[in-house]
Amino acid sequence: MNRAKPTTGGSGKEVRAAAARALVPVITAKGSLASLDEHSVIARDRALFKELCFGTCRRLPRIEALAALLLKQAFKPRDSDIHALLLVGIYQLLYLRIPAHAAVGETAGAARLLGKSWATRVLNGCLRRLQRESEALQAEVDQDPNVALEHPPWLLDALRQAWPEQWCAIAETNNQPGPMTLRINARHLDREAYLEKLTTQGLDGFLCPHAPDGITLQNPCDVAALPGFAAGQVSIQDEAAQLSAALLGPALAPRPGARVLDACCAPGGKTGHLLEQFDIELTALDSDNTRLARVEDTLSRLKLDAELLHGDATTRDWWDGTPFDAILLDAPCSGTGVIRRHPDIKRLRREKDIAALANLQARMLDTLWPLLRTGGTLLYATCSVLPQENAEQIDAFLARTPDAVVTTPEGVAWGIPSGKGRQLFPTEGSHDGFFYARLEKRPS
């Protein structure tokens, strides 16, 4: 990866200019925060840099509405970096505990580092006005519920239609950062013992109520501060994602050496968890070589082995012809259950994407099902909260697949029934939004 050379001065202007540059691909819908390079700023500025980028994206619909009120005329497309800088300034004034004089002065001054000194006066004027008229301006934009709840209209409508009782809580939770949750490697120690280690390090946490290997930290920390991280004792994984291993347990625990396919495996969290839990022969498949390399890195840290294959789950040209005892299909999806961790979804995801993703998911289900042995289990998972990708997807698959029978557990404390699966919603201080449906292949 080619990293931008970090600045050496570490001024407030430099970190704000870096944040504006990083946000341009997002606000122009040409890139995501996935490629965010925190090494473009010096070490002491990295936490602020990430906060400015992720926080601005998280509040983007509301911040952009305020920017439109503050500007006499919109910036030209070639000045999208200045537009991003204004958004960064608004975010600081409204949502961060940064002195107003620093938020205004350093943000306006950062325009010079972008080679656009003319914008200093514009930015200063807009941000000063926001200081003076903050209450009135916020009240004006919040008359639009899409702005007040900080979601694009199509997504808020979809949530309202799908979940008339929960939609508002889902949206509000999406607007808050998700907690940092750990997965303890049961091959090394149990989570109670690890929680004691955390306490001695001054890191407070609590046991996850649903994932038996999970601990949620009261406050996030750098992974380097986690005892035993480099040695593979612990990984970062949301509680909802950890449930996949428990759901596959009945199919794998009694079968040492079971053949398991982890389709769409990157970045490898579930791959590692399955190998930590069960004595299995696992094939990890992904269509993206770069992301597959991340799976290899993850398994190397955990000192675990799997067969890594570069291949497309809508084809079978990678398959050796031997059926699998279990298949985990963590399908590509809208990511609407993890917006709080990937807030750029609010800008980058489009309504038309949902039908295309549902079509891709259906093709994967139809392609992978014949690879499963009779009596085997397929676990379908998404980090989406939209029924088109979840309950409706499984209903359609069952209608065209007579040898599939539902085994999704009913007597569990997590999620709610949704069609033939279970739906989890993003929850403040707890798990992300996720969907699971478990299917068994019965004799024809």
DADA-V832316 format. One record per residue. N is the residue number from 1. RES is the residue in one small letter. BURIAL is # if it has 9 or more other C-alpha atoms within 8 Angstrom, else .. Layout:
N_RES_BURIAL ; N_RES_BURIAL
This chain:
1_m_. ; 2_n_. ; 3_r_. ; 4_a_. ; 5_k_. ; 6_p_. ; 7_t_# ; 8_t_. ; 9_g_. ; 10_g_# ; 11_s_. ; 12_g_. ; 13_k_# ; 14_e_# ; 15_v_# ; 16_r_# ; 17_a_# ; 18_a_# ; 19_a_# ; 20_a_# ; 21_r_# ; 22_a_# ; 23_l_# ; 24_v_# ; 25_p_# ; 26_v_# ; 27_i_# ; 28_t_. ; 29_a_# ; 30_k_. ; 31_g_. ; 32_s_# ; 33_l_# ; 34_a_. ; 35_s_. ; 36_l_. ; 37_d_. ; 38_e_. ; 39_h_# ; 40_s_# ; 41_v_# ; 42_i_# ; 43_a_. ; 44_r_. ; 45_d_# ; 46_r_# ; 47_a_. ; 48_l_. ; 49_f_# ; 50_k_# ; 51_e_# ; 52_l_# ; 53_c_# ; 54_f_# ; 55_g_# ; 56_t_# ; 57_c_# ; 58_r_# ; 59_r_# ; 60_l_# ; 61_p_# ; 62_r_# ; 63_i_# ; 64_e_# ; 65_a_# ; 66_l_# ; 67_a_# ; 68_a_# ; 69_l_. ; 70_l_# ; 71_l_. ; 72_k_. ; 73_q_. ; 74_a_. ; 75_f_# ; 76_k_. ; 77_p_. ; 78_r_. ; 79_d_. ; 80_s_# ; 81_d_# ; 82_i_# ; 83_h_# ; 84_a_# ; 85_l_# ; 86_l_# ; 87_l_# ; 88_v_# ; 89_g_# ; 90_i_# ; 91_y_# ; 92_q_# ; 93_l_# ; 94_l_. ; 95_y_. ; 96_l_. ; 97_r_. ; 98_i_. ; 99_p_. ; 100_a_. ; 101_h_. ; 102_a_# ; 103_a_# ; 104_v_# ; 105_g_# ; 106_e_# ; 107_t_# ; 108_a_# ; 109_g_# ; 110_a_# ; 111_a_# ; 112_r_# ; 113_l_# ; 114_l_# ; 115_g_. ; 116_k_# ; 117_s_# ; 118_w_. ; 119_a_# ; 120_t_# ; 121_r_. ; 122_v_. ; 123_l_# ; 124_n_# ; 125_g_. ; 126_c_# ; 127_l_# ; 128_r_# ; 129_r_# ; 130_l_# ; 131_q_# ; 132_r_. ; 133_e_. ; 134_s_# ; 135_e_. ; 136_a_. ; 137_l_# ; 138_q_# ; 139_a_. ; 140_e_. ; 141_v_# ; 142_d_# ; 143_q_. ; 144_d_. ; 145_p_. ; 146_n_# ; 147_v_# ; 148_a_# ; 149_l_# ; 150_e_# ; 151_h_# ; 152_p_# ; 153_p_. ; 154_w_. ; 155_l_# ; 156_l_# ; 157_d_. ; 158_a_# ; 159_l_# ; 160_r_# ; 161_q_. ; 162_a_# ; 163_w_. ; 164_p_. ; 165_e_. ; 166_q_. ; 167_w_# ; 168_c_. ; 169_a_. ; 170_i_# ; 171_a_# ; 172_e_# ; 173_t_# ; 174_n_# ; 175_n_# ; 176_q_# ; 177_p_. ; 178_g_# ; 179_p_# ; 180_m_# ; 181_t_# ; 182_l_# ; 183_r_# ; 184_i_# ; 185_n_# ; 186_a_# ; 187_r_. ; 188_h_. ; 189_l_# ; 190_d_# ; 191_r_# ; 192_e_. ; 193_a_. ; 194_y_# ; 195_l_# ; 196_e_. ; 197_k_# ; 198_l_# ; 199_t_# ; 200_t_. ; 201_q_. ; 202_g_. ; 203_l_# ; 204_d_# ; 205_g_# ; 206_f_# ; 207_l_# ; 208_c_# ; 209_p_. ; 210_h_. ; 211_a_# ; 212_p_. ; 213_d_# ; 214_g_# ; 215_i_# ; 216_t_# ; 217_l_# ; 218_q_# ; 219_n_# ; 220_p_. ; 221_c_. ; 222_d_. ; 223_v_. ; 224_a_. ; 225_a_. ; 226_l_# ; 227_p_. ; 228_g_. ; 229_f_# ; 230_a_. ; 231_a_. ; 232_g_# ; 233_q_# ; 234_v_# ; 235_s_# ; 236_i_# ; 237_q_# ; 238_d_# ; 239_e_# ; 240_a_# ; 241_a_# ; 242_q_# ; 243_l_# ; 244_s_# ; 245_a_# ; 246_a_# ; 247_l_# ; 248_l_# ; 249_g_. ; 250_p_. ; 251_a_# ; 252_l_# ; 253_a_# ; 254_p_. ; 255_r_. ; 256_p_# ; 257_g_. ; 258_a_# ; 259_r_# ; 260_v_# ; 261_l_# ; 262_d_# ; 263_a_# ; 264_c_# ; 265_c_# ; 266_a_# ; 267_p_# ; 268_g_# ; 269_g_# ; 270_k_# ; 271_t_# ; 272_g_# ; 273_h_# ; 274_l_# ; 275_l_# ; 276_e_# ; 277_q_# ; 278_f_# ; 279_d_# ; 280_i_# ; 281_e_# ; 282_l_# ; 283_t_# ; 284_a_# ; 285_l_# ; 286_d_# ; 287_s_# ; 288_d_. ; 289_n_. ; 290_t_. ; 291_r_# ; 292_l_# ; 293_a_. ; 294_r_# ; 295_v_# ; 296_e_# ; 297_d_. ; 298_t_# ; 299_l_# ; 300_s_# ; 301_r_# ; 302_l_# ; 303_k_. ; 304_l_# ; 305_d_. ; 306_a_# ; 307_e_. ; 308_l_# ; 309_l_# ; 310_h_# ; 311_g_# ; 312_d_# ; 313_a_# ; 314_t_# ; 315_t_. ; 316_r_. ; 317_d_. ; 318_w_# ; 319_w_. ; 320_d_. ; 321_g_. ; 322_t_. ; 323_p_. ; 324_f_# ; 325_d_# ; 326_a_# ; 327_i_# ; 328_l_# ; 329_l_# ; 330_d_# ; 331_a_# ; 332_p_# ; 333_c_# ; 334_s_# ; 335_g_# ; 336_t_# ; 337_g_# ; 338_v_# ; 339_i_# ; 340_r_# ; 341_r_. ; 342_h_# ; 343_p_# ; 344_d_# ; 345_i_# ; 346_k_# ; 347_r_# ; 348_l_# ; 349_r_. ; 350_r_. ; 351_e_. ; 352_k_. ; 353_d_# ; 354_i_# ; 355_a_. ; 356_a_. ; 357_l_# ; 358_a_# ; 359_n_. ; 360_l_# ; 361_q_# ; 362_a_# ; 363_r_# ; 364_m_# ; 365_l_# ; 366_d_# ; 367_t_# ; 368_l_# ; 369_w_. ; 370_p_. ; 371_l_# ; 372_l_# ; 373_r_# ; 374_t_. ; 375_g_# ; 376_g_# ; 377_t_# ; 378_l_# ; 379_l_# ; 380_y_# ; 381_a_# ; 382_t_# ; 383_c_# ; 384_s_# ; 385_v_# ; 386_l_# ; 387_p_# ; 388_q_# ; 389_e_# ; 390_n_# ; 391_a_# ; 392_e_# ; 393_q_# ; 394_i_# ; 395_d_# ; 396_a_. ; 397_f_# ; 398_l_# ; 399_a_. ; 400_r_. ; 401_t_. ; 402_p_. ; 403_d_. ; 404_a_# ; 405_v_# ; 406_v_# ; 407_t_. ; 408_t_# ; 409_p_. ; 410_e_. ; 411_g_. ; 412_v_. ; 413_a_. ; 414_w_. ; 415_g_# ; 416_i_. ; 417_p_# ; 418_s_. ; 419_g_# ; 420_k_# ; 421_g_# ; 422_r_# ; 423_q_# ; 424_l_# ; 425_f_# ; 426_p_# ; 427_t_# ; 428_e_. ; 429_g_. ; 430_s_# ; 431_h_# ; 432_d_# ; 433_g_# ; 434_f_# ; 435_f_# ; 436_y_# ; 437_a_# ; 438_r_# ; 439_l_# ; 440_e_# ; 441_k_# ; 442_r_# ; 443_p_. ; 444_s_.
